[in-house]
Amino acid sequence: MDENEYRSVAQGVALKLQTYLNDKDGWEVAKKFKDITVYCKKSPEFSGHLYKAEMTVNAPPATVFEYIDPWPDSPRLKWDNRMKGIETLKKFDKDLRVMRTYTSSACIGLISPRDFVDVIYALSALNQSNVLRCLLIEPNKTKLVNLIQPDLGGMVPRGLVEAAMPPSIEGFYINLNGALKDDGKLISSDE
């Protein structure tokens, strides 16, 4: 694929994701922990579920984005224990790149390590990247919204994936918040 084809696919996916983000119907709470809420609904794409998670982070959107944006030398490799590595396969410009990420096994080895090739398309004007959205809700506070539609394929039982997703997403948010705190990036509500 050339740059225009990647960009066209990425723009189409971005529009679809925007539709999911705007859709208020059918979401059910799958897990709630402190200020993290994981919702799910039947996926319009396949027989599994679409998940949406939300959390408010006491840090500016640019800081939160820096910690979640997958780059080989990004802070994400330090705190996201599911990520074993990230490679840039092709960088077209600051907003469009093709990345390879590889993960650890999950569910005590029942889910094998995986390789993913992702087209990362950052819409800076909307402060969103891929399926992660960082929204400024007040000074130094970010609402982080994450959409995940896991179709892992292979021999992994659908029930295992569905049972593992809500706590996995919750762990992602807890680890992100912990990394921001450890690095002194969280801003007190009093400031």
C-alpha positions as CSV (number, residue, x, y, z in Angstrom):
1,M,0.0,0.0,0.0
2,D,1.2,3.5,-0.7
3,E,0.7,6.5,1.6
4,N,-2.6,7.6,0.0
5,E,-4.1,4.1,0.5
6,Y,-3.0,4.0,4.2
7,R,-4.4,7.5,4.7
8,S,-7.7,6.6,3.1
9,V,-8.1,3.5,5.2
10,A,-7.1,5.4,8.4
11,Q,-9.6,8.2,7.6
12,G,-12.3,5.6,7.1
13,V,-11.6,4.0,10.4
14,A,-11.4,7.4,12.1
15,L,-14.9,8.2,10.9
16,K,-16.2,4.8,12.1
17,L,-14.6,5.3,15.5
18,Q,-16.2,8.8,15.7
19,T,-19.6,7.1,15.1
20,Y,-18.9,4.7,17.9
21,L,-17.8,7.5,20.2
22,N,-21.0,9.5,19.5
23,D,-23.3,6.4,19.9
24,K,-25.1,6.6,23.2
25,D,-27.4,3.6,22.7
26,G,-26.9,0.0,24.0
27,W,-23.8,0.5,26.2
28,E,-23.9,-1.5,29.4
29,V,-21.5,-1.1,32.3
30,A,-19.1,-4.1,32.2
31,K,-16.9,-3.0,35.1
32,K,-16.6,0.0,37.4
33,F,-13.6,0.7,39.6
34,K,-13.1,4.1,41.3
35,D,-13.1,6.6,38.4
36,I,-12.7,4.0,35.6
37,T,-15.8,2.8,33.8
38,V,-15.7,0.0,31.2
39,Y,-18.8,-0.3,29.0
40,C,-19.6,-2.9,26.4
41,K,-22.2,-3.5,23.6
42,K,-22.6,-6.0,20.8
43,S,-20.0,-5.3,18.1
44,P,-21.4,-4.1,14.8
45,E,-18.4,-5.8,13.1
46,F,-18.3,-9.4,14.4
47,S,-19.9,-11.7,16.9
48,G,-18.0,-10.3,19.9
49,H,-18.2,-7.0,21.9
50,L,-17.1,-3.5,21.4
51,Y,-15.7,-2.0,24.6
52,K,-15.5,1.7,25.6
53,A,-13.6,2.8,28.7
54,E,-13.4,6.2,30.3
55,M,-11.3,7.7,33.0
56,T,-10.5,11.3,34.1
57,V,-6.7,11.9,34.6
58,N,-5.3,14.8,36.5
59,A,-2.9,15.8,33.7
60,P,-3.1,17.8,30.5
61,P,-4.1,15.9,27.3
62,A,-0.6,16.3,25.7
63,T,1.0,14.6,28.7
64,V,-1.5,11.8,28.7
65,F,-1.1,11.3,25.0
66,E,2.7,11.2,25.4
67,Y,2.2,8.2,27.8
68,I,-0.2,6.2,25.6
69,D,1.1,7.0,22.1
70,P,3.0,3.8,21.0
71,W,6.5,4.7,19.9
72,P,9.7,2.6,20.3
73,D,11.2,5.0,23.0
74,S,7.9,6.2,24.5
75,P,7.0,6.0,28.2
76,R,4.4,3.4,27.3
77,L,7.0,0.6,27.2
78,K,7.9,1.4,30.8
79,W,4.4,1.1,32.2
80,D,2.3,-1.1,29.9
81,N,3.3,-4.5,31.0
82,R,1.5,-6.2,28.1
83,M,3.8,-4.5,25.6
84,K,7.0,-6.3,25.0
85,G,8.1,-4.1,22.1
86,I,7.2,-1.5,19.5
87,E,8.7,-0.9,16.1
88,T,8.1,1.7,13.5
89,L,7.6,-0.1,10.2
90,K,6.8,3.1,8.1
91,K,6.4,6.7,9.0
92,F,4.7,8.8,6.4
93,D,4.5,12.0,8.5
94,K,3.8,13.1,12.1
95,D,0.1,12.0,11.8
96,L,0.4,8.7,9.9
97,R,2.6,5.7,10.6
98,V,2.6,1.9,10.5
99,M,3.7,0.3,13.8
100,R,4.4,-3.3,14.9
101,T,3.6,-4.0,18.6
102,Y,4.2,-7.3,20.2
103,T,2.7,-8.4,23.5
104,S,3.2,-10.7,26.4
105,S,1.0,-13.7,26.9
106,A,-2.2,-13.2,28.9
107,C,-4.5,-15.1,31.1
108,I,-1.8,-17.2,32.7
109,G,-0.6,-18.2,29.2
110,L,-3.9,-19.2,27.7
111,I,-3.6,-16.3,25.3
112,S,-0.3,-16.5,23.5
113,P,2.0,-13.5,22.8
114,R,0.7,-11.6,19.8
115,D,2.1,-9.4,17.1
116,F,0.0,-6.5,15.8
117,V,0.5,-4.2,12.8
118,D,-1.4,-1.0,13.4
119,V,-1.9,2.0,11.2
120,I,-1.7,4.9,13.7
121,Y,-3.5,8.0,12.5
122,A,-3.4,11.0,14.8
123,L,-6.0,13.7,14.4
124,S,-4.2,16.5,16.3
125,A,-7.1,18.9,15.9
126,L,-9.4,16.4,17.7
127,N,-6.7,15.2,20.2
128,Q,-7.3,11.6,19.3
129,S,-5.1,8.8,18.1
130,N,-6.1,5.4,16.9
131,V,-8.8,4.4,19.3
132,L,-7.7,6.5,22.2
133,R,-9.1,10.0,22.7
134,C,-7.8,12.6,25.1
135,L,-10.2,15.5,25.8
136,L,-9.5,18.5,27.9
137,I,-12.4,18.8,30.4
138,E,-10.9,21.6,32.6
139,P,-7.4,22.9,33.1
140,N,-5.0,20.1,33.7
141,K,-7.7,17.4,33.5
142,T,-8.1,14.9,30.7
143,K,-11.0,12.6,29.9
144,L,-9.4,9.5,28.4
145,V,-11.8,7.4,26.2
146,N,-10.6,4.1,24.8
147,L,-12.5,1.9,22.2
148,I,-11.4,-1.7,21.9
149,Q,-13.0,-4.3,19.6
150,P,-11.0,-7.5,20.2
151,D,-11.3,-10.1,17.5
152,L,-8.2,-12.2,18.3
153,G,-9.1,-15.1,16.1
154,G,-7.2,-18.4,16.5
155,M,-8.2,-20.9,19.0
156,V,-8.9,-18.5,21.9
157,P,-12.4,-19.2,23.2
158,R,-14.7,-16.1,22.8
159,G,-15.8,-16.4,26.4
160,L,-12.2,-16.2,27.6
161,V,-11.7,-13.0,25.6
162,E,-14.9,-11.5,26.8
163,A,-14.2,-12.3,30.5
164,A,-10.6,-11.0,30.2
165,M,-11.3,-7.7,28.5
166,P,-12.9,-5.5,31.3
167,P,-10.2,-6.3,33.9
168,S,-7.5,-5.9,31.3
169,I,-8.7,-2.5,30.3
170,E,-9.0,-1.5,33.9
171,G,-5.4,-2.6,34.5
172,F,-4.3,-0.5,31.5
173,Y,-5.9,2.6,33.1
174,I,-4.5,1.8,36.6
175,N,-1.0,1.3,35.2
176,L,-1.2,4.5,33.2
177,N,-2.3,6.5,36.2
178,G,0.4,4.9,38.3
179,A,3.1,5.8,35.7
180,L,2.0,9.4,35.5
181,K,2.0,9.6,39.3
182,D,5.5,7.9,39.6
183,D,6.9,10.3,37.0
184,G,5.4,13.4,38.8
185,K,3.1,14.2,35.9
186,L,-0.2,14.2,37.8
187,I,-1.4,17.6,38.9
188,S,-3.2,18.1,42.2
189,S,-6.8,19.1,42.1
190,D,-5.8,22.1,44.3
191,E,-3.5,23.6,41.7
